[in-house]
């Protein structure tokens, strides 16, 4: 089975995040299915405790090393891993760099022969 990543939203404030999380739960998504990408790992830890969603840190030492080797920012690398087109990658990278939090889910898709 393959997993596709689908962006649900980008939010800039904690209030918007909590409203969006509530909306997503009402749509049938569980907190554990929702993933977040953010630049600020301290903020991400607080949000994980509040929401139950899983955060993806894009400024870890490992990410910074990969960025040094690849020549791309760790934020861009994190967003690029979502499999988005170049325009979406640039947009979301800029939003995260400005303090945004990107919310996405992974969806299972059966391989077809």
Chimera marker file (.cmm) of the C-alpha trace (Angstrom):
<marker_set name="trace">
<marker id="1" x="0.000" y="0.000" z="0.000" r="1" g="1" b="0" radius="0.5"/>
<marker id="2" x="1.219" y="3.491" z="-0.861" r="1" g="1" b="0" radius="0.5"/>
<marker id="3" x="0.626" y="6.552" z="1.247" r="1" g="1" b="0" radius="0.5"/>
<marker id="4" x="-0.109" y="9.899" z="-0.333" r="1" g="1" b="0" radius="0.5"/>
<marker id="5" x="0.334" y="13.054" z="1.681" r="1" g="1" b="0" radius="0.5"/>
<marker id="6" x="-2.409" y="15.647" z="1.357" r="1" g="1" b="0" radius="0.5"/>
<marker id="7" x="-2.106" y="19.200" z="2.653" r="1" g="1" b="0" radius="0.5"/>
<marker id="8" x="-5.162" y="20.241" z="4.645" r="1" g="1" b="0" radius="0.5"/>
<marker id="9" x="-4.297" y="23.783" z="5.722" r="1" g="1" b="0" radius="0.5"/>
<marker id="10" x="-1.680" y="26.257" z="6.783" r="1" g="1" b="0" radius="0.5"/>
<marker id="11" x="-2.361" y="28.343" z="9.886" r="1" g="1" b="0" radius="0.5"/>
<marker id="12" x="-0.468" y="31.168" z="11.548" r="1" g="1" b="0" radius="0.5"/>
<marker id="13" x="-1.998" y="31.508" z="14.997" r="1" g="1" b="0" radius="0.5"/>
<marker id="14" x="-2.686" y="29.039" z="17.774" r="1" g="1" b="0" radius="0.5"/>
<marker id="15" x="-6.371" y="30.053" z="17.744" r="1" g="1" b="0" radius="0.5"/>
<marker id="16" x="-6.633" y="29.303" z="14.008" r="1" g="1" b="0" radius="0.5"/>
<marker id="17" x="-4.853" y="26.003" z="14.593" r="1" g="1" b="0" radius="0.5"/>
<marker id="18" x="-7.289" y="24.930" z="17.301" r="1" g="1" b="0" radius="0.5"/>
<marker id="19" x="-10.295" y="25.913" z="15.135" r="1" g="1" b="0" radius="0.5"/>
<marker id="20" x="-8.871" y="24.029" z="12.157" r="1" g="1" b="0" radius="0.5"/>
<marker id="21" x="-8.146" y="20.953" z="14.272" r="1" g="1" b="0" radius="0.5"/>
<marker id="22" x="-11.753" y="20.995" z="15.517" r="1" g="1" b="0" radius="0.5"/>
<marker id="23" x="-13.020" y="21.327" z="11.918" r="1" g="1" b="0" radius="0.5"/>
<marker id="24" x="-10.850" y="18.409" z="10.813" r="1" g="1" b="0" radius="0.5"/>
<marker id="25" x="-12.089" y="16.239" z="13.686" r="1" g="1" b="0" radius="0.5"/>
<marker id="26" x="-15.673" y="17.085" z="12.704" r="1" g="1" b="0" radius="0.5"/>
<marker id="27" x="-14.812" y="15.934" z="9.160" r="1" g="1" b="0" radius="0.5"/>
<marker id="28" x="-13.763" y="12.544" z="10.534" r="1" g="1" b="0" radius="0.5"/>
<marker id="29" x="-9.999" y="12.948" z="10.906" r="1" g="1" b="0" radius="0.5"/>
<marker id="30" x="-8.474" y="11.822" z="14.188" r="1" g="1" b="0" radius="0.5"/>
<marker id="31" x="-5.735" y="13.887" z="15.830" r="1" g="1" b="0" radius="0.5"/>
<marker id="32" x="-3.262" y="11.034" z="15.407" r="1" g="1" b="0" radius="0.5"/>
<marker id="33" x="-3.787" y="11.101" z="11.616" r="1" g="1" b="0" radius="0.5"/>
<marker id="34" x="-2.960" y="14.799" z="11.338" r="1" g="1" b="0" radius="0.5"/>
<marker id="35" x="0.678" y="15.774" z="10.918" r="1" g="1" b="0" radius="0.5"/>
<marker id="36" x="2.224" y="19.214" z="11.242" r="1" g="1" b="0" radius="0.5"/>
<marker id="37" x="5.306" y="20.843" z="9.756" r="1" g="1" b="0" radius="0.5"/>
<marker id="38" x="6.669" y="23.926" z="11.496" r="1" g="1" b="0" radius="0.5"/>
<marker id="39" x="9.927" y="25.775" z="11.817" r="1" g="1" b="0" radius="0.5"/>
<marker id="40" x="9.790" y="26.309" z="15.594" r="1" g="1" b="0" radius="0.5"/>
<marker id="41" x="10.252" y="22.955" z="17.350" r="1" g="1" b="0" radius="0.5"/>
<marker id="42" x="9.448" y="24.364" z="20.812" r="1" g="1" b="0" radius="0.5"/>
<marker id="43" x="6.096" y="25.653" z="19.573" r="1" g="1" b="0" radius="0.5"/>
<marker id="44" x="5.481" y="22.326" z="17.862" r="1" g="1" b="0" radius="0.5"/>
<marker id="45" x="6.002" y="20.399" z="21.101" r="1" g="1" b="0" radius="0.5"/>
<marker id="46" x="3.410" y="22.545" z="22.895" r="1" g="1" b="0" radius="0.5"/>
<marker id="47" x="0.926" y="22.088" z="20.051" r="1" g="1" b="0" radius="0.5"/>
<marker id="48" x="1.488" y="18.312" z="20.021" r="1" g="1" b="0" radius="0.5"/>
<marker id="49" x="0.592" y="18.152" z="23.716" r="1" g="1" b="0" radius="0.5"/>
<marker id="50" x="-2.510" y="20.318" z="23.194" r="1" g="1" b="0" radius="0.5"/>
<marker id="51" x="-3.864" y="18.573" z="20.092" r="1" g="1" b="0" radius="0.5"/>
<marker id="52" x="-2.492" y="15.033" z="19.928" r="1" g="1" b="0" radius="0.5"/>
<marker id="53" x="-1.342" y="15.664" z="16.345" r="1" g="1" b="0" radius="0.5"/>
<marker id="54" x="2.143" y="14.568" z="15.302" r="1" g="1" b="0" radius="0.5"/>
<marker id="55" x="4.730" y="17.226" z="14.512" r="1" g="1" b="0" radius="0.5"/>
<marker id="56" x="7.535" y="17.037" z="12.009" r="1" g="1" b="0" radius="0.5"/>
<marker id="57" x="10.531" y="19.085" z="13.034" r="1" g="1" b="0" radius="0.5"/>
<marker id="58" x="12.330" y="20.642" z="10.093" r="1" g="1" b="0" radius="0.5"/>
<marker id="59" x="15.198" y="22.313" z="11.918" r="1" g="1" b="0" radius="0.5"/>
<marker id="60" x="16.758" y="19.340" z="13.687" r="1" g="1" b="0" radius="0.5"/>
<marker id="61" x="20.520" y="18.785" z="13.496" r="1" g="1" b="0" radius="0.5"/>
<marker id="62" x="19.914" y="15.976" z="10.990" r="1" g="1" b="0" radius="0.5"/>
<marker id="63" x="17.799" y="18.285" z="8.808" r="1" g="1" b="0" radius="0.5"/>
<marker id="64" x="20.394" y="21.048" z="8.982" r="1" g="1" b="0" radius="0.5"/>
<marker id="65" x="23.112" y="18.596" z="7.928" r="1" g="1" b="0" radius="0.5"/>
<marker id="66" x="20.992" y="17.318" z="5.025" r="1" g="1" b="0" radius="0.5"/>
<marker id="67" x="20.334" y="20.930" z="4.042" r="1" g="1" b="0" radius="0.5"/>
<marker id="68" x="24.049" y="21.694" z="4.071" r="1" g="1" b="0" radius="0.5"/>
<marker id="69" x="24.757" y="18.717" z="1.812" r="1" g="1" b="0" radius="0.5"/>
<marker id="70" x="21.802" y="19.294" z="-0.548" r="1" g="1" b="0" radius="0.5"/>
<marker id="71" x="21.994" y="23.093" z="-0.604" r="1" g="1" b="0" radius="0.5"/>
<marker id="72" x="18.293" y="23.426" z="0.277" r="1" g="1" b="0" radius="0.5"/>
<marker id="73" x="16.805" y="24.812" z="3.495" r="1" g="1" b="0" radius="0.5"/>
<marker id="74" x="15.540" y="22.322" z="6.071" r="1" g="1" b="0" radius="0.5"/>
<marker id="75" x="12.057" y="23.861" z="5.814" r="1" g="1" b="0" radius="0.5"/>
<marker id="76" x="12.053" y="23.393" z="2.028" r="1" g="1" b="0" radius="0.5"/>
<marker id="77" x="13.294" y="19.804" z="2.433" r="1" g="1" b="0" radius="0.5"/>
<marker id="78" x="10.441" y="19.073" z="4.858" r="1" g="1" b="0" radius="0.5"/>
<marker id="79" x="7.832" y="20.552" z="2.536" r="1" g="1" b="0" radius="0.5"/>
<marker id="80" x="9.374" y="18.891" z="-0.506" r="1" g="1" b="0" radius="0.5"/>
<marker id="81" x="8.934" y="15.497" z="1.179" r="1" g="1" b="0" radius="0.5"/>
<marker id="82" x="5.156" y="15.985" z="0.849" r="1" g="1" b="0" radius="0.5"/>
<marker id="83" x="5.413" y="15.376" z="-2.906" r="1" g="1" b="0" radius="0.5"/>
<marker id="84" x="3.993" y="18.755" z="-3.938" r="1" g="1" b="0" radius="0.5"/>
<marker id="85" x="4.675" y="20.552" z="-7.201" r="1" g="1" b="0" radius="0.5"/>
<marker id="86" x="7.351" y="23.274" z="-7.269" r="1" g="1" b="0" radius="0.5"/>
<marker id="87" x="4.869" y="26.151" z="-6.944" r="1" g="1" b="0" radius="0.5"/>
<marker id="88" x="3.152" y="24.603" z="-3.906" r="1" g="1" b="0" radius="0.5"/>
<marker id="89" x="6.512" y="23.746" z="-2.346" r="1" g="1" b="0" radius="0.5"/>
<marker id="90" x="7.683" y="27.357" z="-2.665" r="1" g="1" b="0" radius="0.5"/>
<marker id="91" x="4.408" y="28.755" z="-1.300" r="1" g="1" b="0" radius="0.5"/>
<marker id="92" x="4.263" y="26.471" z="1.736" r="1" g="1" b="0" radius="0.5"/>
<marker id="93" x="7.997" y="26.877" z="2.422" r="1" g="1" b="0" radius="0.5"/>
<marker id="94" x="7.548" y="30.661" z="2.507" r="1" g="1" b="0" radius="0.5"/>
<marker id="95" x="4.475" y="30.342" z="4.761" r="1" g="1" b="0" radius="0.5"/>
<marker id="96" x="6.313" y="28.095" z="7.233" r="1" g="1" b="0" radius="0.5"/>
<marker id="97" x="9.337" y="30.406" z="7.217" r="1" g="1" b="0" radius="0.5"/>
<marker id="98" x="6.951" y="33.229" z="8.233" r="1" g="1" b="0" radius="0.5"/>
<marker id="99" x="5.777" y="31.206" z="11.252" r="1" g="1" b="0" radius="0.5"/>
<marker id="100" x="2.995" y="29.155" z="9.676" r="1" g="1" b="0" radius="0.5"/>
<marker id="101" x="2.106" y="25.595" z="10.591" r="1" g="1" b="0" radius="0.5"/>
<marker id="102" x="1.268" y="23.244" z="7.744" r="1" g="1" b="0" radius="0.5"/>
<marker id="103" x="-1.260" y="20.494" z="8.481" r="1" g="1" b="0" radius="0.5"/>
<marker id="104" x="-1.363" y="17.343" z="6.359" r="1" g="1" b="0" radius="0.5"/>
<marker id="105" x="-2.563" y="13.757" z="6.445" r="1" g="1" b="0" radius="0.5"/>
<marker id="106" x="-1.284" y="10.567" z="4.901" r="1" g="1" b="0" radius="0.5"/>
<marker id="107" x="-3.856" y="8.614" z="2.950" r="1" g="1" b="0" radius="0.5"/>
<marker id="108" x="-3.537" y="4.912" z="2.124" r="1" g="1" b="0" radius="0.5"/>
<marker id="109" x="-3.923" y="3.904" z="-1.487" r="1" g="1" b="0" radius="0.5"/>
<marker id="110" x="-3.785" y="0.316" z="-2.669" r="1" g="1" b="0" radius="0.5"/>
<marker id="111" x="-1.285" y="-0.415" z="-5.428" r="1" g="1" b="0" radius="0.5"/>
<marker id="112" x="-2.998" y="-1.312" z="-8.683" r="1" g="1" b="0" radius="0.5"/>
<marker id="113" x="-1.530" y="-3.868" z="-11.043" r="1" g="1" b="0" radius="0.5"/>
<link id1="1" id2="2" r="1" g="1" b="0" radius="0.2"/>
<link id1="2" id2="3" r="1" g="1" b="0" radius="0.2"/>
<link id1="3" id2="4" r="1" g="1" b="0" radius="0.2"/>
<link id1="4" id2="5" r="1" g="1" b="0" radius="0.2"/>
<link id1="5" id2="6" r="1" g="1" b="0" radius="0.2"/>
<link id1="6" id2="7" r="1" g="1" b="0" radius="0.2"/>
<link id1="7" id2="8" r="1" g="1" b="0" radius="0.2"/>
<link id1="8" id2="9" r="1" g="1" b="0" radius="0.2"/>
<link id1="9" id2="10" r="1" g="1" b="0" radius="0.2"/>
<link id1="10" id2="11" r="1" g="1" b="0" radius="0.2"/>
<link id1="11" id2="12" r="1" g="1" b="0" radius="0.2"/>
<link id1="12" id2="13" r="1" g="1" b="0" radius="0.2"/>
<link id1="13" id2="14" r="1" g="1" b="0" radius="0.2"/>
<link id1="14" id2="15" r="1" g="1" b="0" radius="0.2"/>
<link id1="15" id2="16" r="1" g="1" b="0" radius="0.2"/>
<link id1="16" id2="17" r="1" g="1" b="0" radius="0.2"/>
<link id1="17" id2="18" r="1" g="1" b="0" radius="0.2"/>
<link id1="18" id2="19" r="1" g="1" b="0" radius="0.2"/>
<link id1="19" id2="20" r="1" g="1" b="0" radius="0.2"/>
<link id1="20" id2="21" r="1" g="1" b="0" radius="0.2"/>
<link id1="21" id2="22" r="1" g="1" b="0" radius="0.2"/>
<link id1="22" id2="23" r="1" g="1" b="0" radius="0.2"/>
<link id1="23" id2="24" r="1" g="1" b="0" radius="0.2"/>
<link id1="24" id2="25" r="1" g="1" b="0" radius="0.2"/>
<link id1="25" id2="26" r="1" g="1" b="0" radius="0.2"/>
<link id1="26" id2="27" r="1" g="1" b="0" radius="0.2"/>
<link id1="27" id2="28" r="1" g="1" b="0" radius="0.2"/>
<link id1="28" id2="29" r="1" g="1" b="0" radius="0.2"/>
<link id1="29" id2="30" r="1" g="1" b="0" radius="0.2"/>
<link id1="30" id2="31" r="1" g="1" b="0" radius="0.2"/>
<link id1="31" id2="32" r="1" g="1" b="0" radius="0.2"/>
<link id1="32" id2="33" r="1" g="1" b="0" radius="0.2"/>
<link id1="33" id2="34" r="1" g="1" b="0" radius="0.2"/>
<link id1="34" id2="35" r="1" g="1" b="0" radius="0.2"/>
<link id1="35" id2="36" r="1" g="1" b="0" radius="0.2"/>
<link id1="36" id2="37" r="1" g="1" b="0" radius="0.2"/>
<link id1="37" id2="38" r="1" g="1" b="0" radius="0.2"/>
<link id1="38" id2="39" r="1" g="1" b="0" radius="0.2"/>
<link id1="39" id2="40" r="1" g="1" b="0" radius="0.2"/>
<link id1="40" id2="41" r="1" g="1" b="0" radius="0.2"/>
<link id1="41" id2="42" r="1" g="1" b="0" radius="0.2"/>
<link id1="42" id2="43" r="1" g="1" b="0" radius="0.2"/>
<link id1="43" id2="44" r="1" g="1" b="0" radius="0.2"/>
<link id1="44" id2="45" r="1" g="1" b="0" radius="0.2"/>
<link id1="45" id2="46" r="1" g="1" b="0" radius="0.2"/>
<link id1="46" id2="47" r="1" g="1" b="0" radius="0.2"/>
<link id1="47" id2="48" r="1" g="1" b="0" radius="0.2"/>
<link id1="48" id2="49" r="1" g="1" b="0" radius="0.2"/>
<link id1="49" id2="50" r="1" g="1" b="0" radius="0.2"/>
<link id1="50" id2="51" r="1" g="1" b="0" radius="0.2"/>
<link id1="51" id2="52" r="1" g="1" b="0" radius="0.2"/>
<link id1="52" id2="53" r="1" g="1" b="0" radius="0.2"/>
<link id1="53" id2="54" r="1" g="1" b="0" radius="0.2"/>
<link id1="54" id2="55" r="1" g="1" b="0" radius="0.2"/>
<link id1="55" id2="56" r="1" g="1" b="0" radius="0.2"/>
<link id1="56" id2="57" r="1" g="1" b="0" radius="0.2"/>
<link id1="57" id2="58" r="1" g="1" b="0" radius="0.2"/>
<link id1="58" id2="59" r="1" g="1" b="0" radius="0.2"/>
<link id1="59" id2="60" r="1" g="1" b="0" radius="0.2"/>
<link id1="60" id2="61" r="1" g="1" b="0" radius="0.2"/>
<link id1="61" id2="62" r="1" g="1" b="0" radius="0.2"/>
<link id1="62" id2="63" r="1" g="1" b="0" radius="0.2"/>
<link id1="63" id2="64" r="1" g="1" b="0" radius="0.2"/>
<link id1="64" id2="65" r="1" g="1" b="0" radius="0.2"/>
<link id1="65" id2="66" r="1" g="1" b="0" radius="0.2"/>
<link id1="66" id2="67" r="1" g="1" b="0" radius="0.2"/>
<link id1="67" id2="68" r="1" g="1" b="0" radius="0.2"/>
<link id1="68" id2="69" r="1" g="1" b="0" radius="0.2"/>
<link id1="69" id2="70" r="1" g="1" b="0" radius="0.2"/>
<link id1="70" id2="71" r="1" g="1" b="0" radius="0.2"/>
<link id1="71" id2="72" r="1" g="1" b="0" radius="0.2"/>
<link id1="72" id2="73" r="1" g="1" b="0" radius="0.2"/>
<link id1="73" id2="74" r="1" g="1" b="0" radius="0.2"/>
<link id1="74" id2="75" r="1" g="1" b="0" radius="0.2"/>
<link id1="75" id2="76" r="1" g="1" b="0" radius="0.2"/>
<link id1="76" id2="77" r="1" g="1" b="0" radius="0.2"/>
<link id1="77" id2="78" r="1" g="1" b="0" radius="0.2"/>
<link id1="78" id2="79" r="1" g="1" b="0" radius="0.2"/>
<link id1="79" id2="80" r="1" g="1" b="0" radius="0.2"/>
<link id1="80" id2="81" r="1" g="1" b="0" radius="0.2"/>
<link id1="81" id2="82" r="1" g="1" b="0" radius="0.2"/>
<link id1="82" id2="83" r="1" g="1" b="0" radius="0.2"/>
<link id1="83" id2="84" r="1" g="1" b="0" radius="0.2"/>
<link id1="84" id2="85" r="1" g="1" b="0" radius="0.2"/>
<link id1="85" id2="86" r="1" g="1" b="0" radius="0.2"/>
<link id1="86" id2="87" r="1" g="1" b="0" radius="0.2"/>
<link id1="87" id2="88" r="1" g="1" b="0" radius="0.2"/>
<link id1="88" id2="89" r="1" g="1" b="0" radius="0.2"/>
<link id1="89" id2="90" r="1" g="1" b="0" radius="0.2"/>
<link id1="90" id2="91" r="1" g="1" b="0" radius="0.2"/>
<link id1="91" id2="92" r="1" g="1" b="0" radius="0.2"/>
<link id1="92" id2="93" r="1" g="1" b="0" radius="0.2"/>
<link id1="93" id2="94" r="1" g="1" b="0" radius="0.2"/>
<link id1="94" id2="95" r="1" g="1" b="0" radius="0.2"/>
<link id1="95" id2="96" r="1" g="1" b="0" radius="0.2"/>
<link id1="96" id2="97" r="1" g="1" b="0" radius="0.2"/>
<link id1="97" id2="98" r="1" g="1" b="0" radius="0.2"/>
<link id1="98" id2="99" r="1" g="1" b="0" radius="0.2"/>
<link id1="99" id2="100" r="1" g="1" b="0" radius="0.2"/>
<link id1="100" id2="101" r="1" g="1" b="0" radius="0.2"/>
<link id1="101" id2="102" r="1" g="1" b="0" radius="0.2"/>
<link id1="102" id2="103" r="1" g="1" b="0" radius="0.2"/>
<link id1="103" id2="104" r="1" g="1" b="0" radius="0.2"/>
<link id1="104" id2="105" r="1" g="1" b="0" radius="0.2"/>
<link id1="105" id2="106" r="1" g="1" b="0" radius="0.2"/>
<link id1="106" id2="107" r="1" g="1" b="0" radius="0.2"/>
<link id1="107" id2="108" r="1" g="1" b="0" radius="0.2"/>
<link id1="108" id2="109" r="1" g="1" b="0" radius="0.2"/>
<link id1="109" id2="110" r="1" g="1" b="0" radius="0.2"/>
<link id1="110" id2="111" r="1" g="1" b="0" radius="0.2"/>
<link id1="111" id2="112" r="1" g="1" b="0" radius="0.2"/>
<link id1="112" id2="113" r="1" g="1" b="0" radius="0.2"/>
</marker_set>
